[in-house]
Amino acid sequence: MKRILVIGAGRSTVSLIEYLLQQAAKNNWHLTVADMDLRLAESKTKGHAQAQAISLDITNPEQRKKEINKADFVVSMLPAFMHTEIVKDCVAAGKHVATASYVSPEMLSLDDEAKKKNILLLNECGLDPGIDHASAMKIIDEIQKQGGEITSFKSYCGGLVAPESNDNPWGYKFSWNPRNVVVAGQATAQYLDKGQTKYIPYNRIFTQIDVIDVEGIKYDAYANRDSLNYIDAYKLQGAQTVLRGTLRQVGYCRAWNILVKLGLTDDSFVIKNTQNKTYTQLLQSFLPDKHHSVKQNLLAFIGSEADASSIEKIDWLGFFNDEKIEMEQGTPAQLLQHLLEKKWKLQEHDKDLVVMQHLFEINNSKNPSLPKKITSSLVVTGSDQHHTAMAKTVGLPLAITIKNFLTGKIDLNGVQIPTCKKIYEPLLQELETHQIIFKEHFFS
């Protein structure tokens, strides 16, 4: 019997755990779901005969190592900064491990030891990163095999709210880790544009945007992290443009940039004694006093960026109506997150939306039968507050790939991401049975 340990039972684990439980009876597996919150873990296992829920404090080394030693395969669904100690313990104990997070320097430092012990360290196997890698590499490999050369590659992804559940001016609700949304873009974006390396610092991330059309609907698109890292991973050494970006509803970026410019997304210092203050007072504390009202001060500070739609979004959040903060202290980013978690909460019958698009430009001089451009688009709508498109597209790729590894369809070790055919081909085939299907359009 193979034993799988899933550490973390948060909102992105629903589809992952359900899939692994479905496979447990077929493959003689036992699944342990561990979380600091035992009730949360129990809500995911639902009394399944081949599963158990446990309370686990990962900061307790003895308890952590004890549970890892019992497992054959460990899945860390914790925030990325918490993976390191878990992965170190897994490698030391000779256990395979998987995450949906970006490959970290700490993860890479364990690659040699993992290969010597024939251990798989699977990463970036969720949505973005994850499905984006698999779907892009399918096309890149096909084009290059037929003699084509990718000259430009752009890839965009966004976790949004479905049109039927879009009832606020931001066009956004949380379907994944709220903190990641609040601090998004704080690392300088790096990408390749027409052969030149380009950088976008945080103070320009949400102003230097494109508008992308996906299946007839337009979205704001801003550059995401370090696209240069994927030139080699995607075998795009000859490309002149390589860019990965994030999608939001049109108008979101302009309004969000106001919060950035104010300093309300700053996570570097703590504001104390805020429990009796309002968000209006918090906003005022970041503004020069020039007028009688906080709204007038904001308009004066923002200047030409203060269009009516953006101010409506700020107003809707409660910054002009004395909404209580209800936290004793926090960084500006934490105080903002607390507010947004109330305002952008996915309600019981709400549906979220995942949108992804790849844009390829191709030099087909060696094979004129190839198209000159390809678009590959994915749109997935969630079912409800719990069975979200985000949980489905993050959890299923990881679960499917774990199953393929444990059943012998994949024979790999060391640090891996789903850019190799052994991983992405069976993954994409099975995702289609779950209605995660890309629409490809070809242009001569």
Secondary structure, 3 states (H helix, E strand, C coil): CEEEEEECCCHHHHHHHHHHHHHHHHHCEEEEEEECCHHHHHHHHCCCCCEEEEECCCCCHHHHHHHHHHCCEEEECCCHHHHHHHHHHHHHHCCEEEECCCCCHHHHCCHHHHHHCCCEEECCCEECCEHHHHHHHHHHHHHHHCCCEEEEEEEEEEEEECHHHCCCCCCCCCCCCHHHHHCCCCCCEEEEECCEEEEECHHHHCCCCEEEEECCEEEEEEECCEHHHHHHHCCCCCCCEEEEEEEEECCHHHHHHHHHHHCCCCCCCCEECCCCCEHHHHHHHCCCCCCCCHHHHHHHHHHHHCCHHHHHHHHHHCCCCCCECCCCEECHHHHHHHHHHHHCCCCCCCCEEEEEEEEEEEECCCCCCCCCEEEEEEEEECCCCCCCHHHHHHHHHHHHHHHHHHCCCCCCCEEECCCCHHHHHHHHHHHHHCCCCCEEEEEC
